[in-house]
Amino acid sequence: MSEAGSAKERLGEALVRTGAMTDGQVKQVLLRQREQSGVDKLFGEIAVELQLVDQQTIENILNQQKDK
């Protein structure tokens, strides 16, 4: 398993670790991603679209990962 907060940590893992999303919500986003396989939407875009998390939270997590 990757080190917490490392650049290798997936966005969904980071959102669960910080309490912003649940494992079930991450699975919901991943399912939607698979269903829309022909559409180039990122995990964060789908999570915001489904109103599971807000854009600012996504940006905060991504910035933390970039700073590591």
C-alpha positions in Angstrom: 0.0 0.0 0.0 1.3 3.5 -0.8 2.5 5.9 1.9 -0.2 8.3 3.1 -0.1 11.6 1.2 2.5 10.4 -1.3 2.3 11.3 -5.0 1.5 7.6 -5.8 -1.7 7.7 -3.6 -4.7 7.7 -5.8 -7.2 10.6 -5.4 -9.9 8.3 -4.2 -7.6 6.9 -1.5 -6.6 10.4 -0.4 -10.3 11.4 -0.2 -11.1 8.4 2.0 -8.1 8.9 4.2 -9.1 12.5 4.9 -12.7 11.6 5.5 -14.0 13.6 2.5 -15.5 10.4 0.9 -16.4 6.9 1.9 -15.2 3.7 0.2 -18.7 3.2 -1.1 -18.7 6.7 -2.7 -15.3 6.0 -4.3 -16.7 2.8 -5.8 -19.7 4.7 -7.1 -17.4 7.1 -8.9 -15.3 4.3 -10.3 -18.4 2.5 -11.6 -19.6 5.7 -13.3 -16.1 6.0 -14.9 -16.3 2.5 -16.3 -19.8 3.2 -17.6 -18.6 6.3 -19.4 -15.5 4.6 -20.8 -15.6 6.6 -24.0 -15.8 9.9 -22.2 -12.5 11.4 -20.9 -13.6 12.4 -17.4 -11.3 12.3 -14.4 -12.2 10.8 -11.0 -12.5 14.2 -9.4 -14.7 15.6 -12.2 -17.2 12.7 -11.7 -17.1 13.0 -7.9 -18.0 16.7 -8.1 -20.6 16.0 -10.8 -22.3 13.4 -8.5 -22.1 16.0 -5.7 -20.1 13.6 -3.5 -17.4 16.2 -2.8 -16.8 19.8 -3.8 -14.2 21.2 -6.2 -12.2 22.9 -3.5 -11.7 19.7 -1.7 -10.4 18.0 -4.8 -8.0 20.9 -5.5 -6.8 20.8 -1.9 -6.0 17.1 -2.1 -4.2 17.5 -5.4 -2.2 20.4 -4.1 -1.1 18.4 -1.1 0.0 15.5 -3.3 1.9 17.9 -5.6 3.7 19.4 -2.6 5.0 16.0 -1.4 
